[in-house]
Amino acid sequence: MANRFVYYVDPTDHFNFKKADVSFKWFPGFSKEQKQKSIKELHQQFLNLNITDKLLEVSSKSEKSIGVKASAFNLKISTVKGHHLSVEQIFQSSKVYKKAGNQNYLLEEGYNSKEMKQKLREIDKDDYMIKYSSFHQDFPLEPKTLFYNWIYINALNQNEEVAKEILKYEAFTDIEFNPKRSFNCQAEACAIYVSLVKQKNLDEALKNIQTFESIVY
């Protein structure tokens, strides 16, 4: 058995986003087939709660193409210089460490997301983060999920076709996200996005990160 969060929008509570801690049968193994078996079990257990049946796995293991497109490894942000960078690339390269300093050079040198994460794991062994820095602006470490959700939702807002499809769902999972090992989750970001749209707060929330924090957190 395993536990994962399902992030959902609650129409009975002003469309606020929430999370349900769901226990389900886990299928060990790294293959896509094994991951999808676990996803089906997780989804079935959530469906048994009778909250909503509009449920989407958001990851490269999703059986639905929109779930794959919405993965942070695939969802792109367009920069003023005309670059198209994934949410994951921006998030990882924005890390600033006490000793190792700013990691923006990882973008300049063309590292992909997986290569970035590998290099940063080495830094993490004997260093620690002090902030995020991206697009000539610094961002705080707290709340822990603030910066990730901010860039993900901005990226989603830029990708109208993906966002339109995401709005058809009310609950989201990410089978790769383990809350015991990390904080940031693309499924949570999707739930926040849907919540903001249904509350008609999206434009206001995206004015700046301070407004985003005050509305979402």
N, C-alpha and C positions, 0 to 999 in steps of 0.2 A: 504493500500500500504506500501511497505517496499523498502529499498535500500540495495544492497549488491554488493561487488566487484566481478568481474570475472577477473581472472588473466590469461593472454594469451601470447603466443609467436607470434611475428609479422614477418612473412616471407618476408614482403615487406620492413622491416627496419632491415636488418642484424640479424634477429632472436632475437632481443632484447625483453625482457619481459615487458609487460605493464599491466595496469588494466583498466577495464571499469566499471563505476558506473552505475548499472542497477536498474531501478525501476520495481517492479513486485507486483502482488497480493500475500499477505501473508495470510496463513491459520493458525490461532492461535491454540495452543494446544501443548502438549509435546509428543504425540504419534508418533511413526515412520511413520504411515500413513499420519498424518498431515504434518510432516516435508517433506515427499516425494512429497506431493502435492505442497508445496512451492518450492521445488527444480525444479519440472517440469515447474512451472510458471517462475522462474528465468531463467532456461535454454531456454525456448521459447522466452523470451524477448531478451536474448542475441543473439539467432539464428537469430532474426529479423534484427540484425545489419549487418549480412552477413560478419562476420569476419572469422569464421571457424565453422564447424559442429563437429569437433573432441573435444567433451566437456565431462568432467568427474567431478562428485561430489566426493570429497575426504573427507569422514567422515564415521562414523559408520551407518549413515542413507542412504548411497549410495545404489542404486539399483544394482550396479555392484560390484562383489566380489573384484575386484582390488581396487576400491575406499575404501572399508572397510579395506582391507589389508594395504593400504597406510595411514590409519589414524595414527596419532601420538601416539594413545593409543595402537596400534597393531604393528607398525613398530619397529623392534628391532635393537639394536646395540650390537655387540659381543665385550666384553672386553678382555683384555689380561689375565684376571683371569678366563676366560671361562664362565662369566655370560652373560645372554641375557636380556637386559633391554630395555624397550620401550623409544622412544624419549621423551615422556611426563614425564616419571619417571626421566630421566636424567635432563631434563630441570627444573623441579620443585625442585629437590634435589640439584641443583647447585646454588640456590639462597643464597646470603650472605647478612645478614642484619646488620645494625649499632649496634643494641643492642642484637638481638637474635643470631647473628653470622651465621656460616656455617650450612647449612641444609643437608649436605651429610649423616648425621646419619639416615635420613629417609630411605635411601637405605639399610643401614646396619641392620635396624630394620624391614625390610620387608614390609614397607607401599606400598600399590598400588597407582596408579596415583590419584584416586579420594580422597583417604585418605590424601595424601600429600597436595592436593589443599585445602582441608578443614582445615588442620592445619595451612597452610600458610595464609589463609584468616584471621584467628585470629591474627596472627603476624602483618599482614598488617594494622590492626586497629590502632596501636600505634607505628609503627616502619617503617623503610624504607630501601630499598635495596641500597647496595653500590657497588656490583659487582656480577659476577657469578664465580664459582670455580668448575672445574671438571677435572678429569684425571690429577691431580697435576698441573693444570694450571689455572691462573686467566684470566677472560674475561671481557671486559668493558660493561657498560650498553648502550652505544651509539655506533653506530646507534641502535635504539631500537630493531630492528628485527635481528640484526647481529648474535647473539649467537644462537638463535632458528633456523634460516635458516642454519647456519653452521652445527649444530648437525643433523638436519633433512636430509640435503643433504649428509652428510657422511653416515648416516644410510641407505639412499636409495641406495647409491653407493655400500654398503655392500650386499644389497639384490638384486642380479642380476635379478631374475625372476620378482620381483615387478618392478624394474627399467625398464626392457625391455617392460613391459606392459604400464607403464607410458609414455614411449616415443612414443606410438601410438597416444597420445592425444596432443592437442595444446592449450587447454583452461581448466581452473580448477576452481571449486567453493567449498566452505565449508559453508553449510547452518548454522552451529553453530557459525561461526565467525561474530561478530558484531563489526565493526570498531569503533563504539562509546564507546565500553567498553574495547577493548584490541587491541594489536598491531600485535601479531604473528599469522600467518595463514599458515596452511599446504598446502593450495591451492597455495599460493604465492610461497612457497618453491618448489613445483612441477614445476611451471612455470619457476623458476630460473634454476632448474636442466635441464629441456628440453632445455632452452636457452643456457646454458653452453655446453651441449653435441653438439648441432647443430652448435655452434660457435667454437667447438673443443678446448674449454677452460677449460673443467672439471678437467683434471689432474693438470693443473697449478693452478687452483683456490683452489684445495684441498691440496696443499702443506702445507699451514698453514693459520691461520685465518687472518693474515695481508694481505697475497696475495688475499685471498677470498674477503676481504673487498675492496681492491683496484680494483678488477675486477668487482665485483657485484655492489658496491656502488659508 
